[in-house]
Amino acid sequence: MLFRSLEIVRRVRALPGLENLALSTNGTELARMAPALKEAGIDRVNVSIDSLDPEVFREITRRGDLEQVWQGVEAALAAGLDPVKLNAVLLPSNREDVERLAALTLDQPLHVRFIERMPTAVNEHHQTAEFVSADDARARLEDRFGPLLPTELGPRTGPAKAFRFAGALGTVGFITPLSHTFCADCNRLRLTSRGELRLCLFADRVHPLRHLAGGPDDVLEAEILRVLQDKPAEHRLTQGNYGNLVSFMQIGG
């Protein structure tokens, strides 16, 4: 399994025109694989870590081992992956972790990103629970640590708005699909494991491309440009419409 994963990384890394290669992971195998992933061509890594409390972490992930994941974060830093981003979905159960997670950025080059929970078919029934907004999280952080100063991580930071506490080594980011939509600035496309192009996380349909695999590159490029015309202007989450997305496991985040 390790060899196969590294081979995929090497083959993707060799694609012409590729500038940056990132991996999103739950971190369970990162301690073991971080050096090899770096050598194979991974530049940066996103690790899901919703809590620094082992019990809360286990409850949210259903079986996760916080110590194991944290060892993976440390291994990623040691291997020279940069940036190392920690993604935390804002939930009522981990509200007390906001300050603890953000405090990691004060003396470590970590980039903590707080994400408002987005509805899917799997978690829709949980969406009626108390909604924790990024504005709420930011207010709590500034009360504790002082002003968050706007910063930039580069041209491909995605939808997160990045900030830094004065003198901090890392950054704090907020991804706000519900409280402050960012659709107008979105430049993301996703290719599923089934060879389907998803123009928006919450689109009503996907566009099959697998049948063009192995054919002329210009034909594939023309089809991608054609279907791009169907990219929706914005999602409809605030109207309770999450498209045909059943679970984020479909697309890996």
Contacts in CASP RR format, 6 or more apart in sequence:
PFRMAT RR
TARGET T0000
AUTHOR 0000-0000-0000
METHOD contacts of the structure
MODEL  1
MLFRSLEIVRRVRALPGLENLALSTNGTELARMAPALKEAGIDRVNVSID
SLDPEVFREITRRGDLEQVWQGVEAALAAGLDPVKLNAVLLPSNREDVER
LAALTLDQPLHVRFIERMPTAVNEHHQTAEFVSADDARARLEDRFGPLLP
TELGPRTGPAKAFRFAGALGTVGFITPLSHTFCADCNRLRLTSRGELRLC
LFADRVHPLRHLAGGPDDVLEAEILRVLQDKPAEHRLTQGNYGNLVSFMQ
IGG
2 32 0 8 1.000
2 33 0 8 1.000
2 36 0 8 1.000
5 33 0 8 1.000
6 36 0 8 1.000
6 37 0 8 1.000
6 40 0 8 1.000
9 21 0 8 1.000
9 23 0 8 1.000
9 37 0 8 1.000
9 40 0 8 1.000
9 41 0 8 1.000
9 42 0 8 1.000
10 40 0 8 1.000
10 41 0 8 1.000
12 18 0 8 1.000
12 21 0 8 1.000
13 21 0 8 1.000
13 40 0 8 1.000
13 41 0 8 1.000
20 43 0 8 1.000
20 44 0 8 1.000
20 156 0 8 1.000
21 41 0 8 1.000
21 42 0 8 1.000
21 43 0 8 1.000
21 44 0 8 1.000
22 42 0 8 1.000
22 43 0 8 1.000
22 44 0 8 1.000
22 45 0 8 1.000
22 46 0 8 1.000
23 37 0 8 1.000
23 42 0 8 1.000
23 44 0 8 1.000
23 45 0 8 1.000
23 46 0 8 1.000
24 45 0 8 1.000
24 46 0 8 1.000
24 48 0 8 1.000
24 87 0 8 1.000
24 252 0 8 1.000
24 253 0 8 1.000
25 45 0 8 1.000
25 46 0 8 1.000
25 47 0 8 1.000
25 48 0 8 1.000
26 47 0 8 1.000
26 48 0 8 1.000
26 61 0 8 1.000
26 64 0 8 1.000
26 69 0 8 1.000
27 47 0 8 1.000
27 48 0 8 1.000
27 68 0 8 1.000
27 69 0 8 1.000
27 72 0 8 1.000
27 73 0 8 1.000
28 64 0 8 1.000
28 65 0 8 1.000
28 68 0 8 1.000
28 69 0 8 1.000
30 45 0 8 1.000
30 47 0 8 1.000
30 69 0 8 1.000
30 71 0 8 1.000
30 72 0 8 1.000
30 73 0 8 1.000
30 75 0 8 1.000
30 76 0 8 1.000
31 68 0 8 1.000
31 71 0 8 1.000
31 72 0 8 1.000
31 74 0 8 1.000
31 75 0 8 1.000
32 75 0 8 1.000
34 45 0 8 1.000
34 72 0 8 1.000
34 75 0 8 1.000
34 76 0 8 1.000
34 78 0 8 1.000
34 79 0 8 1.000
34 81 0 8 1.000
35 75 0 8 1.000
35 78 0 8 1.000
35 79 0 8 1.000
37 45 0 8 1.000
37 79 0 8 1.000
37 81 0 8 1.000
38 79 0 8 1.000
38 80 0 8 1.000
38 81 0 8 1.000
42 81 0 8 1.000
43 81 0 8 1.000
43 82 0 8 1.000
44 81 0 8 1.000
44 82 0 8 1.000
44 83 0 8 1.000
44 84 0 8 1.000
44 85 0 8 1.000
45 76 0 8 1.000
45 81 0 8 1.000
45 84 0 8 1.000
45 85 0 8 1.000
46 85 0 8 1.000
46 86 0 8 1.000
46 87 0 8 1.000
47 69 0 8 1.000
47 72 0 8 1.000
47 73 0 8 1.000
47 76 0 8 1.000
47 84 0 8 1.000
47 85 0 8 1.000
47 86 0 8 1.000
47 87 0 8 1.000
48 87 0 8 1.000
48 88 0 8 1.000
49 57 0 8 1.000
49 66 0 8 1.000
49 69 0 8 1.000
49 70 0 8 1.000
49 73 0 8 1.000
49 86 0 8 1.000
49 87 0 8 1.000
49 88 0 8 1.000
49 101 0 8 1.000
50 56 0 8 1.000
50 57 0 8 1.000
50 60 0 8 1.000
50 61 0 8 1.000
50 88 0 8 1.000
50 89 0 8 1.000
50 91 0 8 1.000
50 94 0 8 1.000
50 97 0 8 1.000
51 57 0 8 1.000
51 60 0 8 1.000
51 66 0 8 1.000
51 88 0 8 1.000
51 93 0 8 1.000
51 94 0 8 1.000
51 97 0 8 1.000
52 66 0 8 1.000
52 97 0 8 1.000
52 100 0 8 1.000
52 101 0 8 1.000
53 66 0 8 1.000
53 94 0 8 1.000
53 96 0 8 1.000
53 97 0 8 1.000
54 65 0 8 1.000
54 66 0 8 1.000
54 67 0 8 1.000
56 93 0 8 1.000
56 94 0 8 1.000
56 97 0 8 1.000
57 64 0 8 1.000
57 66 0 8 1.000
57 69 0 8 1.000
58 64 0 8 1.000
58 65 0 8 1.000
58 66 0 8 1.000
59 93 0 8 1.000
60 91 0 8 1.000
60 93 0 8 1.000
60 94 0 8 1.000
73 84 0 8 1.000
73 86 0 8 1.000
73 110 0 8 1.000
76 84 0 8 1.000
77 84 0 8 1.000
77 108 0 8 1.000
77 109 0 8 1.000
77 110 0 8 1.000
82 109 0 8 1.000
83 109 0 8 1.000
83 110 0 8 1.000
83 111 0 8 1.000
83 153 0 8 1.000
84 109 0 8 1.000
84 110 0 8 1.000
84 111 0 8 1.000
85 110 0 8 1.000
85 111 0 8 1.000
85 112 0 8 1.000
85 113 0 8 1.000
86 101 0 8 1.000
86 104 0 8 1.000
86 110 0 8 1.000
86 111 0 8 1.000
86 112 0 8 1.000
86 113 0 8 1.000
87 113 0 8 1.000
87 115 0 8 1.000
88 94 0 8 1.000
88 97 0 8 1.000
88 98 0 8 1.000
88 101 0 8 1.000
88 112 0 8 1.000
88 113 0 8 1.000
88 114 0 8 1.000
88 115 0 8 1.000
89 115 0 8 1.000
89 116 0 8 1.000
89 117 0 8 1.000
90 98 0 8 1.000
90 114 0 8 1.000
90 115 0 8 1.000
90 116 0 8 1.000
90 117 0 8 1.000
90 132 0 8 1.000
90 133 0 8 1.000
90 134 0 8 1.000
90 136 0 8 1.000
90 137 0 8 1.000
91 117 0 8 1.000
91 132 0 8 1.000
92 129 0 8 1.000
92 130 0 8 1.000
92 132 0 8 1.000
95 132 0 8 1.000
98 114 0 8 1.000
98 137 0 8 1.000
98 140 0 8 1.000
98 141 0 8 1.000
99 140 0 8 1.000
99 141 0 8 1.000
99 144 0 8 1.000
99 145 0 8 1.000
101 112 0 8 1.000
101 114 0 8 1.000
102 112 0 8 1.000
102 141 0 8 1.000
102 144 0 8 1.000
102 145 0 8 1.000
102 165 0 8 1.000
102 172 0 8 1.000
103 145 0 8 1.000
104 110 0 8 1.000
104 112 0 8 1.000
105 111 0 8 1.000
105 112 0 8 1.000
105 164 0 8 1.000
105 165 0 8 1.000
105 168 0 8 1.000
105 169 0 8 1.000
105 170 0 8 1.000
105 171 0 8 1.000
105 172 0 8 1.000
106 145 0 8 1.000
106 165 0 8 1.000
106 167 0 8 1.000
106 168 0 8 1.000
106 169 0 8 1.000
106 170 0 8 1.000
107 168 0 8 1.000
107 169 0 8 1.000
108 169 0 8 1.000
108 170 0 8 1.000
109 169 0 8 1.000
109 170 0 8 1.000
110 169 0 8 1.000
110 170 0 8 1.000
111 153 0 8 1.000
111 162 0 8 1.000
111 170 0 8 1.000
111 171 0 8 1.000
111 172 0 8 1.000
111 173 0 8 1.000
112 170 0 8 1.000
112 171 0 8 1.000
112 172 0 8 1.000
112 173 0 8 1.000
113 160 0 8 1.000
113 172 0 8 1.000
113 173 0 8 1.000
113 174 0 8 1.000
113 175 0 8 1.000
114 134 0 8 1.000
114 137 0 8 1.000
114 172 0 8 1.000
114 173 0 8 1.000
114 174 0 8 1.000
114 175 0 8 1.000
115 174 0 8 1.000
115 175 0 8 1.000
116 131 0 8 1.000
116 132 0 8 1.000
116 133 0 8 1.000
116 134 0 8 1.000
116 175 0 8 1.000
116 176 0 8 1.000
116 177 0 8 1.000
116 178 0 8 1.000
116 179 0 8 1.000
117 123 0 8 1.000
117 126 0 8 1.000
117 127 0 8 1.000
117 131 0 8 1.000
117 132 0 8 1.000
118 177 0 8 1.000
118 178 0 8 1.000
118 201 0 8 1.000
118 202 0 8 1.000
118 237 0 8 1.000
118 242 0 8 1.000
119 127 0 8 1.000
119 237 0 8 1.000
119 240 0 8 1.000
119 242 0 8 1.000
120 242 0 8 1.000
120 245 0 8 1.000
120 246 0 8 1.000
120 247 0 8 1.000
120 248 0 8 1.000
121 242 0 8 1.000
121 245 0 8 1.000
121 246 0 8 1.000
121 247 0 8 1.000
122 246 0 8 1.000
122 247 0 8 1.000
124 242 0 8 1.000
131 178 0 8 1.000
133 176 0 8 1.000
133 178 0 8 1.000
133 179 0 8 1.000
134 174 0 8 1.000
134 175 0 8 1.000
134 176 0 8 1.000
134 179 0 8 1.000
134 180 0 8 1.000
135 179 0 8 1.000
137 174 0 8 1.000
138 148 0 8 1.000
138 174 0 8 1.000
141 148 0 8 1.000
141 172 0 8 1.000
142 148 0 8 1.000
145 165 0 8 1.000
146 165 0 8 1.000
146 166 0 8 1.000
147 165 0 8 1.000
147 166 0 8 1.000
148 163 0 8 1.000
148 164 0 8 1.000
148 165 0 8 1.000
148 172 0 8 1.000
149 163 0 8 1.000
149 164 0 8 1.000
149 165 0 8 1.000
149 166 0 8 1.000
150 161 0 8 1.000
150 162 0 8 1.000
150 163 0 8 1.000
151 162 0 8 1.000
151 163 0 8 1.000
151 164 0 8 1.000
151 171 0 8 1.000
152 162 0 8 1.000
153 162 0 8 1.000
153 171 0 8 1.000
158 187 0 8 1.000
158 188 0 8 1.000
159 175 0 8 1.000
159 177 0 8 1.000
159 182 0 8 1.000
159 185 0 8 1.000
159 186 0 8 1.000
159 188 0 8 1.000
160 173 0 8 1.000
160 174 0 8 1.000
160 175 0 8 1.000
161 173 0 8 1.000
161 174 0 8 1.000
161 175 0 8 1.000
161 176 0 8 1.000
162 171 0 8 1.000
162 172 0 8 1.000
162 173 0 8 1.000
163 171 0 8 1.000
163 172 0 8 1.000
163 173 0 8 1.000
163 174 0 8 1.000
164 170 0 8 1.000
164 171 0 8 1.000
164 172 0 8 1.000
165 172 0 8 1.000
176 182 0 8 1.000
177 235 0 8 1.000
177 237 0 8 1.000
178 237 0 8 1.000
178 238 0 8 1.000
181 234 0 8 1.000
181 235 0 8 1.000
181 238 0 8 1.000
183 200 0 8 1.000
183 232 0 8 1.000
183 233 0 8 1.000
183 234 0 8 1.000
183 235 0 8 1.000
184 233 0 8 1.000
184 234 0 8 1.000
186 200 0 8 1.000
189 197 0 8 1.000
189 198 0 8 1.000
189 199 0 8 1.000
189 224 0 8 1.000
189 228 0 8 1.000
190 197 0 8 1.000
190 198 0 8 1.000
190 201 0 8 1.000
190 251 0 8 1.000
191 197 0 8 1.000
191 198 0 8 1.000
191 209 0 8 1.000
192 198 0 8 1.000
192 206 0 8 1.000
192 250 0 8 1.000
192 251 0 8 1.000
194 210 0 8 1.000
195 208 0 8 1.000
195 209 0 8 1.000
195 210 0 8 1.000
195 213 0 8 1.000
196 206 0 8 1.000
196 207 0 8 1.000
196 208 0 8 1.000
196 209 0 8 1.000
196 210 0 8 1.000
197 206 0 8 1.000
197 207 0 8 1.000
197 208 0 8 1.000
197 209 0 8 1.000
197 224 0 8 1.000
197 227 0 8 1.000
198 206 0 8 1.000
198 207 0 8 1.000
198 251 0 8 1.000
199 207 0 8 1.000
199 227 0 8 1.000
199 228 0 8 1.000
199 230 0 8 1.000
199 231 0 8 1.000
199 232 0 8 1.000
200 231 0 8 1.000
200 232 0 8 1.000
200 235 0 8 1.000
201 235 0 8 1.000
201 245 0 8 1.000
201 251 0 8 1.000
201 253 0 8 1.000
202 235 0 8 1.000
202 236 0 8 1.000
202 237 0 8 1.000
202 241 0 8 1.000
202 242 0 8 1.000
202 243 0 8 1.000
202 245 0 8 1.000
203 232 0 8 1.000
203 243 0 8 1.000
203 244 0 8 1.000
204 243 0 8 1.000
204 244 0 8 1.000
205 244 0 8 1.000
206 244 0 8 1.000
207 223 0 8 1.000
207 227 0 8 1.000
207 230 0 8 1.000
209 220 0 8 1.000
209 223 0 8 1.000
209 224 0 8 1.000
212 219 0 8 1.000
212 220 0 8 1.000
212 223 0 8 1.000
213 220 0 8 1.000
235 241 0 8 1.000
236 243 0 8 1.000
245 251 0 8 1.000
END
